[in-house]
Amino acid sequence: MKTPALICTALLVSACSFTEPLTRPDIAVSEQWLEATPATNAAMPSADWWRGFGSSRLDALIAEAFEGNPDLRAQGERVIQAELALRVANSSLFPSLNLSNSGSSWSRNNPGSNSSASTTTRKSTSLNLAASYEVDLWGRVSNSIASGEASLTASRYDYDGARLSLAASVATAWFQYLASMERLEIARENLAIAERVFKVVEARYRNGAVSALDLSSQTTTVLSQRAQIDPLEVQVRQTRMALDILCGRAPAQAEDEGPDKLAKLAIPTIDAGLPSELLLRRPDIAAVEARLAAAAADVGVARAELFPRITLSGGSGLATDALFSLAHPSSVISLSVSILQSIFDGGRLRAQVETARSRERELLEGYRKTILSALQEVELSLSNAARDARQEEAQTQILAEAERGLRLAELRYSTGADGLLSVLDAQRTRFSVQDQLAQLRLARLTGTVNLYKALGGGWEHSAEEK
């Protein structure tokens, strides 16, 4: 009667388990973004934020990357491993059962002709069922499960963060590819203009209207424009290869990518929300918080190891003197309680507790750094977006004037009103302005992607996670 009473007592005291409270960093967050500017038709980021650029080709590339990117698929396997680890931890809640056959044996003892003893034969068969269960008095098992659940949650958030980063990388690589194509087109167009002017100079040189110096200057301009094409072609191939790798395919010859042009892509207006909301909208912040919860549970596990481990064991067996048969068996039933307490370990268990606490403090500081970095990323992205928009608008006006100046310079040169130097200066100015405008458009597009990424890309906790 003492054993059931002991079991009931153990179950009643199980409420004494140690649980560590989750500590969050205390960071003062401003009420508004420092770089936020009022905007009309601004919208909060959505889960498929990349559709706001209005590129069906980009939508297809990101969908392909989600399916085939090796890094994302590897991150998915880490989620599966965390789920299996949690299943292993949950198995400790149930008793373990083991069925064993202690042996089916036959032996014969023949004493020999010089002995007076008679020959003996022994046969036996037995079957045993054993069960054991650890009473979780101090929360070792429950804290192990809590740590596994938090680690699984963190791995899922890591997967969400990897998807967000992959979508941003594909969008950035696509925009860089389009910008390289456009810059290559601008270079070829300016080469054609330089060659057209060269024909005019050459005709005037043959008629004695200009000197050999003018012809040499325009020849140099044509050669310089031609030399700038090769590096741009290499850049086009390299950005295309990077895009192929992100999509999980081998680099191949670029096919016709459709009508996408930098100037035709939409640039969404984004509502950044409030700084305090950012903590719930970024998967990397949520992942760090989940790991902090896992570390707090690990402290509970380490503390529980300081106290006795109580295990309930029971067994039942059948045995008979027949070989390979359990006919007319004898039965045995046993029930026991074992207590294991470390008396001296050289401070190992207490060192493990302090190690777990130090790990928790380390993650707390990492949590603080992640929040501060996230706030900084948003502020910089907002600042860059506003600056790039202003610069692109100004550069568009400069390009219009540069094109007008080139037309006037060519006209005046053809009529003999101006020299070749004015044409050369107008050519260089137009090419430089066009190239810089393409780079500014690229900066605006990639800056918008960075802002989406900094804001979490429309990610939020699911109902179960909240």
TIVEX-532615 format. One line per field, with one value per residue (C-alpha): x, y, z; residue number from 1; residue in one letter. Coordinates in pm, whole numbers, plus 50000, padded with zeros to 5 digits. Example, Ala and Ser with C-alpha at 12.3 -4.5 7.8 and 13.67 -1.06 7.14 Angstrom:
2
u = 51230	51367
v = 49550	49894
w = 50780	50714
pos = 1	2
code = A	S
This chain:
466
u = 50000	50299	50389	50060	50075	50426	50314	50023	50252	50497	50222	50093	50437	50491	50364	50703	50869	51105	51012	51216	51029	51100	51298	51274	51511	51388	51432	51272	51115	51016	50655	50734	51007	51261	51279	50910	50748	50375	50266	49936	49805	50061	49984	50125	50342	50152	50273	50324	50479	50682	50364	50352	50628	50394	50629	50476	50824	50944	50642	50734	51102	51022	50778	51050	51304	51065	51047	51407	51645	51881	51928	51553	51499	51779	51610	51289	51473	51589	51224	51157	51453	51319	50978	51138	51346	51027	50866	51160	51120	50745	50811	50941	50584	50489	50620	50860	50756	50999	50916	51198	51251	51497	51575	51453	51729	51808	52103	52215	52465	52632	52866	53054	53100	53319	53060	52770	52558	52283	52239	52027	51844	51713	51468	51324	51131	51048	50879	50903	50729	50896	50770	50940	50827	51014	50812	50870	50881	51116	51014	51309	51087	50835	51113	51281	50955	50913	51266	51191	50868	51048	51329	51073	50903	51240	51320	50985	51055	51400	51231	50999	51298	51482	51182	51175	51549	51525	51239	51435	51750	51563	51394	51726	51904	51620	51636	52015	51980	51732	51956	52257	52054	51938	52286	52412	52136	52228	52594	52508	52277	52548	52796	52557	52533	52912	52949	52689	52879	53203	53060	52978	53327	53489	53287	53383	53746	53752	53614	53876	53622	53779	54127	54276	54260	53878	53871	54109	53900	53579	53760	53872	53514	53389	53660	53590	53218	53290	53525	53251	53026	53230	53227	52853	52798	52999	52790	52469	52592	52708	52382	52189	52396	52340	51965	51974	52154	51899	51621	51794	51891	52221	52336	52210	52181	51936	51606	51370	51256	50958	50886	51016	51196	51321	51116	50796	50823	50601	50756	50505	50444	50486	50333	50604	50358	50483	50825	50661	50479	50807	50871	50571	50639	50989	51053	51415	51308	51046	51309	51549	51267	51178	51541	51542	51237	51420	51720	51496	51353	51707	51782	51485	51622	51966	51815	51603	51919	52027	51740	51666	51538	51254	51164	50873	50934	50710	50744	50555	50694	50602	50833	50804	51026	50915	51123	50963	50637	50458	50223	50144	50374	50457	50410	50606	50491	50719	50681	50963	51059	51417	51566	51889	52061	52409	52607	52934	53015	53286	53043	52949	52570	52589	52830	52573	52310	52538	52625	52255	52200	52495	52355	52022	52193	52387	52067	51905	52180	52148	51776	51851	52097	51850	51583	51822	51952	51596	51506	51820	51751	51404	51530	51807	51570	51321	51595	51741	51398	51322	51668	51668	51323	51440	51758	51577	51332	51617	51815	51515	51506	51882	51849	51585	51819	52117	51927	51817	52176	52307	52054	52145	52520	52488	52278	52519	52818	52659	52598	52945	52824	53021	53324	53344	53431	53074	52939	53183	53093	52721	52772	52964	52710	52411	52572	52675	52331	52151	52375	52337	51958	51948	52155	51931	51623	51792	51872	51506	51388	51644	51582	51212	51300	51524	51242	51002	51260	51336	50962	50927	50768	50413	50499	50312	50254	49991	49693	49848	50180	50025
v = 50000	50229	50228	50375	50640	50732	50759	50988	51204	51234	51339	51599	51756	51780	52139	52228	52234	52523	52759	53063	53382	53523	53846	54098	54393	54731	54960	55301	55320	55656	55719	55810	55736	56016	55994	55930	56170	56202	56015	55965	55620	55455	55098	54861	54581	54267	53907	53922	54268	54212	54227	54601	54655	54543	54286	53948	53819	53907	53726	53412	53431	53458	53166	52963	53057	52951	52607	52551	52759	52518	52741	52775	52402	52334	52573	52376	52059	52234	52292	51921	51836	52068	51899	51557	51681	51804	51465	51302	51540	51472	51099	51155	51229	50867	50552	50337	49976	49698	49342	49092	48720	48632	48312	47987	47751	47382	47230	46870	46768	46430	46355	46072	45700	45747	45954	45827	46133	46090	46282	46597	46804	47159	47349	47694	47975	48320	48640	48975	49311	49607	49965	50273	50631	50936	51150	51508	51662	51950	52025	51868	51700	51984	52241	52019	52012	52388	52437	52210	52396	52732	52599	52470	52810	52979	52748	52830	53201	53144	52982	53281	53513	53309	53338	53715	53748	53525	53727	54048	53901	53782	54122	54305	54073	54117	54494	54486	54270	54514	54808	54640	54574	54936	55075	54849	54979	55340	55273	55122	55413	55665	55469	55497	55874	55904	55708	55930	56243	56077	56044	56414	56506	56272	56425	56777	56672	56540	56876	57062	57222	57077	56982	56639	56715	56727	56394	56240	56371	56217	55892	55882	55939	55647	55415	55519	55455	55117	55022	55077	54814	54504	54560	54618	54295	54108	54269	54159	53798	53802	53943	53691	53404	53529	53535	53179	53053	53221	53044	52709	52644	52622	52939	52938	53166	53444	53412	53692	53825	54021	54393	54492	54826	55015	55324	55117	54940	55081	55201	55139	55395	55220	55298	55222	55212	55278	55182	54987	54770	54660	54414	54209	54236	54095	53719	53760	53947	53680	53406	53566	53597	53229	53129	53341	53146	52821	52939	53024	52671	52528	52707	52524	52194	52263	52360	52043	51834	51951	51757	51386	51204	50968	50680	50439	50093	49793	49455	49140	48810	48455	48158	47786	47480	47395	47483	47731	47712	47909	47632	47630	47926	48086	48464	48740	49102	49374	49745	49967	50328	50444	50774	50904	51201	51325	51365	51499	51597	51856	52142	52014	52053	52403	52504	52382	52605	52908	52823	52813	53148	53301	53171	53333	53668	53639	53587	53878	54109	53959	54032	54393	54427	54275	54528	54823	54703	54663	55016	55150	54958	55110	55462	55429	55276	55559	55818	55657	55624	55995	56102	55873	55996	56356	56276	56079	56365	56614	56378	56338	56714	56721	56448	56646	56946	56730	56580	56926	57052	56763	56829	57198	57124	56881	57133	57421	57204	57085	57447	57554	57784	57596	57373	57002	57059	57161	56843	56625	56791	56750	56380	56309	56498	56313	55972	56044	56176	55880	55628	55800	55814	55437	55387	55620	55430	55109	55268	55361	55010	54834	55091	55006	54636	54710	54903	54613	54378	54609	54628	54250	54218	54196	53907	53875	53621	53363	53329	53021	53196	53501
w = 50000	50042	49673	49539	49812	49704	49341	49432	49642	49352	49114	49360	49407	49034	49056	49209	48867	48794	48512	48410	48311	47965	47988	47706	47648	47759	47456	47424	47077	46929	46834	46471	46220	46192	45811	45742	45495	45430	45117	44940	44846	45075	45180	45438	45293	45195	45194	44814	44820	44501	44291	44358	44098	43821	43666	43580	43498	43848	43996	43800	43900	44271	44248	44076	44344	44622	44461	44359	44570	44755	45060	45115	45075	45324	45569	45523	45625	45942	46029	45982	46206	46477	46453	46496	46790	46958	46896	47073	47368	47387	47410	47765	47876	47825	47993	47799	47739	47650	47561	47593	47566	47838	47654	47515	47624	47635	47820	47890	48156	48102	48401	48223	48289	48602	48783	48984	48893	48637	48316	48355	48096	48150	47928	47987	47813	47953	47830	48014	47977	48153	48192	48333	48382	48508	48747	48638	48986	48905	48545	48365	48108	48074	48030	47771	47578	47613	47480	47186	47107	47116	46897	46646	46643	46587	46295	46135	46173	46021	45723	45685	45707	45444	45210	45261	45195	44888	44740	44802	44645	44335	44295	44335	44089	43836	43861	43827	43517	43362	43453	43293	42978	42970	43024	42746	42518	42607	42531	42192	42113	42199	41989	41695	41752	41769	41447	41276	41381	41265	40915	40911	41033	40782	40494	40600	40638	40281	40166	40368	40603	40922	41028	41089	41462	41447	41267	41522	41815	41682	41606	41970	42081	41869	42003	42363	42324	42169	42454	42712	42557	42646	43027	43016	42821	43085	43360	43185	43174	43536	43674	43467	43608	43963	43896	43760	44073	44301	44111	44161	43800	43616	43435	43078	42780	42865	42683	42586	42922	42799	42784	43131	43129	43432	43351	43312	43646	43919	44244	44525	44797	45130	45466	45723	46013	46365	46505	46787	46532	46375	46659	46544	46171	46129	46136	46245	46560	46632	46581	46831	47085	47037	47092	47407	47529	47451	47651	47949	47935	47919	48246	48399	48268	48416	48755	48763	48725	49072	49233	49259	48954	49046	48817	48853	48713	48672	48513	48440	48319	48228	48264	48200	48195	47841	47534	47291	47476	47745	47850	48225	48297	48626	48643	48814	48874	49011	49094	49213	49270	49211	49323	49173	49338	49260	49582	49447	49088	49132	49062	48716	48754	48901	48625	48374	48537	48515	48156	48069	48242	48055	47728	47813	47883	47557	47360	47543	47419	47071	47089	47179	46890	46643	46741	46717	46380	46251	46353	46187	45865	45836	45902	45642	45386	45435	45401	45088	44926	44968	44848	44544	44438	44444	44255	43985	43928	43892	43667	43435	43384	43324	43060	42871	42858	42760	42465	42353	42380	42168	41892	41885	41886	41592	41398	41456	41367	41043	40942	41046	41324	41596	41613	41685	42049	42134	41974	42167	42496	42424	42341	42660	42869	42723	42766	43124	43218	43057	43232	43567	43528	43475	43789	43990	43873	43983	44320	44369	44286	44507	44782	44774	44800	45098	45265	45213	45361	45654	45736	45730	45388	45521	45755	46083	46361	46286	46521	46685	46745	46906
pos = 1	2	3	4	5	6	7	8	9	10	11	12	13	14	15	16	17	18	19	20	21	22	23	24	25	26	27	28	29	30	31	32	33	34	35	36	37	38	39	40	41	42	43	44	45	46	47	48	49	50	51	52	53	54	55	56	57	58	59	60	61	62	63	64	65	66	67	68	69	70	71	72	73	74	75	76	77	78	79	80	81	82	83	84	85	86	87	88	89	90	91	92	93	94	95	96	97	98	99	100	101	102	103	104	105	106	107	108	109	110	111	112	113	114	115	116	117	118	119	120	121	122	123	124	125	126	127	128	129	130	131	132	133	134	135	136	137	138	139	140	141	142	143	144	145	146	147	148	149	150	151	152	153	154	155	156	157	158	159	160	161	162	163	164	165	166	167	168	169	170	171	172	173	174	175	176	177	178	179	180	181	182	183	184	185	186	187	188	189	190	191	192	193	194	195	196	197	198	199	200	201	202	203	204	205	206	207	208	209	210	211	212	213	214	215	216	217	218	219	220	221	222	223	224	225	226	227	228	229	230	231	232	233	234	235	236	237	238	239	240	241	242	243	244	245	246	247	248	249	250	251	252	253	254	255	256	257	258	259	260	261	262	263	264	265	266	267	268	269	270	271	272	273	274	275	276	277	278	279	280	281	282	283	284	285	286	287	288	289	290	291	292	293	294	295	296	297	298	299	300	301	302	303	304	305	306	307	308	309	310	311	312	313	314	315	316	317	318	319	320	321	322	323	324	325	326	327	328	329	330	331	332	333	334	335	336	337	338	339	340	341	342	343	344	345	346	347	348	349	350	351	352	353	354	355	356	357	358	359	360	361	362	363	364	365	366	367	368	369	370	371	372	373	374	375	376	377	378	379	380	381	382	383	384	385	386	387	388	389	390	391	392	393	394	395	396	397	398	399	400	401	402	403	404	405	406	407	408	409	410	411	412	413	414	415	416	417	418	419	420	421	422	423	424	425	426	427	428	429	430	431	432	433	434	435	436	437	438	439	440	441	442	443	444	445	446	447	448	449	450	451	452	453	454	455	456	457	458	459	460	461	462	463	464	465	466
code = M	K	T	P	A	L	I	C	T	A	L	L	V	S	A	C	S	F	T	E	P	L	T	R	P	D	I	A	V	S	E	Q	W	L	E	A	T	P	A	T	N	A	A	M	P	S	A	D	W	W	R	G	F	G	S	S	R	L	D	A	L	I	A	E	A	F	E	G	N	P	D	L	R	A	Q	G	E	R	V	I	Q	A	E	L	A	L	R	V	A	N	S	S	L	F	P	S	L	N	L	S	N	S	G	S	S	W	S	R	N	N	P	G	S	N	S	S	A	S	T	T	T	R	K	S	T	S	L	N	L	A	A	S	Y	E	V	D	L	W	G	R	V	S	N	S	I	A	S	G	E	A	S	L	T	A	S	R	Y	D	Y	D	G	A	R	L	S	L	A	A	S	V	A	T	A	W	F	Q	Y	L	A	S	M	E	R	L	E	I	A	R	E	N	L	A	I	A	E	R	V	F	K	V	V	E	A	R	Y	R	N	G	A	V	S	A	L	D	L	S	S	Q	T	T	T	V	L	S	Q	R	A	Q	I	D	P	L	E	V	Q	V	R	Q	T	R	M	A	L	D	I	L	C	G	R	A	P	A	Q	A	E	D	E	G	P	D	K	L	A	K	L	A	I	P	T	I	D	A	G	L	P	S	E	L	L	L	R	R	P	D	I	A	A	V	E	A	R	L	A	A	A	A	A	D	V	G	V	A	R	A	E	L	F	P	R	I	T	L	S	G	G	S	G	L	A	T	D	A	L	F	S	L	A	H	P	S	S	V	I	S	L	S	V	S	I	L	Q	S	I	F	D	G	G	R	L	R	A	Q	V	E	T	A	R	S	R	E	R	E	L	L	E	G	Y	R	K	T	I	L	S	A	L	Q	E	V	E	L	S	L	S	N	A	A	R	D	A	R	Q	E	E	A	Q	T	Q	I	L	A	E	A	E	R	G	L	R	L	A	E	L	R	Y	S	T	G	A	D	G	L	L	S	V	L	D	A	Q	R	T	R	F	S	V	Q	D	Q	L	A	Q	L	R	L	A	R	L	T	G	T	V	N	L	Y	K	A	L	G	G	G	W	E	H	S	A	E	E	K
